[in-house]
Amino acid sequence: MADPKEEMFLDDPDALEAELDAALEDEEQEEFSAEELELDALRAERDELKDRLLRTLAESENVRKRADRDRREAEHYGSTRLARDLLPVYDNLQRALEAANKEENEVAAAVIEGVELTLRELLNVFSKHGVTPVVPETGDVFNPNEHEAMFEAPVPGTKAGEIIQVMAVGFLLHDRLLRPAQVGVSSTPAS
């Protein structure tokens, strides 16, 4: 017994050709779908790798910028500890001059001059490396960003928050406070 489909194809050769074309088209469509799926997978993988590459490039640029900033900061502020360690030397030279000026001893004039020259040279070295003194004057307004209040006292003729005594000079390293100036502040209430 013959298959009814085979009989139909025998009667109509165009139907056979149409059936063959449809089968070929289905097969090509399946191949096309498989290729399309594979192509989509490759595109997704490419996009993921591109994203990872861009993120890696951005991260490496950030690391480079951070390292450059750290290097500049180290150049600028790397001498902070040394500068802080030299501040007592400045204080001691300043005290020596103050003590010698009080006695006004002619015998020690050469020593006084040597101390003055040493203090001047120390200030020149400080200046060369960005260390600048913060020298408040009596009567200036207390600034907590540059001054440290060592005591408060009511002093007639002053306003609250005015500096009444300077005990130690402060210093800045470029724009950072190395040591605040130590001052006494008036606590006189407003009248």
C-alpha positions as CSV (number, residue, x, y, z in Angstrom):
1,M,0.0,0.0,0.0
2,A,1.4,3.3,-1.0
3,D,1.6,6.3,1.3
4,P,-1.1,8.9,0.4
5,K,1.5,11.6,0.5
6,E,3.6,9.7,-2.0
7,E,0.6,9.3,-4.3
8,M,-0.1,13.1,-4.1
9,F,3.5,13.8,-5.1
10,L,3.2,11.4,-8.0
11,D,0.1,13.1,-9.2
12,D,1.4,16.6,-8.8
13,P,5.2,17.1,-9.3
14,D,4.8,20.8,-8.3
15,A,3.6,19.8,-4.9
16,L,6.7,17.7,-4.4
17,E,8.9,20.6,-5.3
18,A,6.9,22.9,-2.9
19,E,7.3,20.3,-0.2
20,L,11.0,20.0,-0.8
21,D,11.4,23.8,-0.8
22,A,9.5,24.0,2.5
23,A,11.7,21.3,4.0
24,L,14.8,23.1,2.8
25,E,13.5,26.4,4.1
26,D,12.8,24.8,7.5
27,E,16.3,23.3,7.6
28,E,17.9,26.6,6.6
29,Q,15.7,28.4,9.2
30,E,17.0,25.9,11.9
31,E,20.6,26.5,10.8
32,F,19.9,30.3,10.7
33,S,18.4,30.1,14.2
34,A,21.4,28.2,15.6
35,E,23.8,30.6,13.9
36,E,21.8,33.5,15.2
37,L,21.8,32.1,18.8
38,E,25.6,31.5,18.6
39,L,26.0,35.1,17.2
40,D,23.9,36.5,20.0
41,A,26.0,34.6,22.6
42,L,29.2,35.9,21.0
43,R,27.8,39.5,21.0
44,A,26.9,39.2,24.7
45,E,30.3,37.8,25.5
46,R,31.9,40.7,23.5
47,D,29.8,43.3,25.4
48,E,30.7,41.8,28.7
49,L,34.5,41.8,27.9
50,K,34.2,45.3,26.6
51,D,32.5,46.4,29.8
52,R,35.2,44.7,31.9
53,L,38.0,46.3,29.8
54,L,36.5,49.8,30.2
55,R,36.1,49.3,34.0
56,T,39.7,48.1,34.2
57,L,40.9,51.1,32.3
58,A,38.9,53.4,34.5
59,E,40.3,51.8,37.6
60,S,43.9,51.9,36.4
61,E,43.4,55.7,35.6
62,N,42.0,56.2,39.1
63,V,45.0,54.4,40.6
64,R,47.4,56.5,38.5
65,K,45.7,59.7,39.6
66,R,45.7,58.6,43.2
67,A,49.4,57.7,43.1
68,D,50.2,61.1,41.5
69,R,48.2,62.9,44.2
70,D,49.9,60.9,46.9
71,R,53.3,61.6,45.4
72,R,52.6,65.4,45.2
73,E,51.3,65.4,48.8
74,A,54.4,63.5,50.0
75,E,56.7,66.0,48.3
76,H,54.6,68.9,49.7
77,Y,54.0,67.6,53.3
78,G,56.6,64.8,53.7
79,S,58.8,67.0,55.9
80,T,56.1,67.5,58.5
81,R,57.7,65.4,61.2
82,L,61.1,67.0,60.7
83,A,59.6,70.5,60.8
84,R,57.7,69.6,64.0
85,D,60.9,68.3,65.5
86,L,62.7,71.6,64.7
87,L,60.1,73.8,66.3
88,P,61.5,73.4,69.8
89,V,64.9,74.5,68.4
90,Y,63.3,77.7,67.2
91,D,61.6,78.1,70.6
92,N,64.8,77.6,72.5
93,L,66.7,80.1,70.3
94,Q,63.9,82.6,70.8
95,R,64.0,82.1,74.6
96,A,67.8,82.5,74.6
97,L,67.5,85.9,72.9
98,E,64.8,87.1,75.2
99,A,66.9,86.1,78.3
100,A,70.0,87.7,76.9
101,N,68.2,90.9,76.0
102,K,67.0,91.2,79.6
103,E,70.5,91.1,81.0
104,E,72.1,93.3,78.3
105,N,75.5,91.9,79.0
106,E,78.2,93.4,76.7
107,V,80.4,90.4,77.3
108,A,77.9,88.1,75.6
109,A,77.3,90.4,72.6
110,A,79.0,88.0,70.2
111,V,77.0,85.0,71.5
112,I,73.8,87.0,71.2
113,E,74.7,87.9,67.7
114,G,75.4,84.2,66.9
115,V,72.1,83.2,68.3
116,E,70.3,85.8,66.3
117,L,72.1,84.7,63.1
118,T,71.3,81.0,63.8
119,L,67.6,81.9,64.4
120,R,67.5,83.9,61.2
121,E,69.1,81.0,59.3
122,L,66.6,78.6,60.8
123,L,63.7,80.8,59.6
124,N,65.3,81.0,56.1
125,V,65.4,77.2,56.0
126,F,61.8,77.0,57.2
127,S,60.7,79.5,54.5
128,K,62.6,77.6,51.8
129,H,60.6,74.5,52.7
130,G,57.2,76.2,53.1
131,V,57.1,76.6,56.9
132,T,55.8,80.0,57.8
133,P,55.3,81.4,61.3
134,V,51.9,82.4,62.6
135,V,52.6,85.4,64.8
136,P,49.5,86.8,66.5
137,E,49.7,90.2,68.1
138,T,48.2,91.3,71.4
139,G,44.7,92.6,70.6
140,D,44.1,90.3,67.7
141,V,40.9,88.2,67.7
142,F,41.3,84.6,68.7
143,N,41.1,82.2,65.7
144,P,40.7,78.6,66.7
145,N,42.0,77.5,63.3
146,E,45.4,79.1,64.0
147,H,45.6,79.6,67.8
148,E,45.4,77.5,70.9
149,A,44.0,79.1,74.0
150,M,46.3,78.3,77.0
151,F,44.3,80.3,79.5
152,E,41.4,82.8,79.8
153,A,41.4,85.8,82.0
154,P,39.3,88.9,82.5
155,V,41.4,91.9,81.5
156,P,39.9,95.4,81.8
157,G,39.9,97.3,78.5
158,T,39.7,94.2,76.3
159,K,36.9,92.4,74.6
160,A,36.1,88.7,75.1
161,G,38.0,86.6,72.6
162,E,40.9,89.1,72.2
163,I,44.4,87.8,72.5
164,I,46.0,89.2,75.7
165,Q,49.3,87.3,75.6
166,V,51.3,85.3,73.1
167,M,53.2,82.4,74.7
168,A,54.5,80.6,71.6
169,V,54.5,81.3,67.9
170,G,52.6,78.9,65.6
171,F,53.6,77.6,62.3
172,L,52.0,76.5,59.0
173,L,53.5,74.0,56.5
174,H,52.2,75.4,53.2
175,D,48.5,75.5,54.0
176,R,48.3,73.1,56.9
177,L,48.7,74.0,60.5
178,L,51.9,72.5,61.9
179,R,51.5,74.0,65.4
180,P,48.9,76.5,66.6
181,A,50.2,79.7,68.3
182,Q,49.8,79.4,72.0
183,V,47.9,82.4,73.4
184,G,46.1,83.8,76.4
185,V,42.6,85.0,75.7
186,S,40.5,87.7,77.4
187,S,37.2,86.5,79.0
188,T,36.0,90.0,79.8
189,P,32.2,90.0,79.5
190,A,30.6,92.6,77.2
191,S,29.5,95.6,79.2
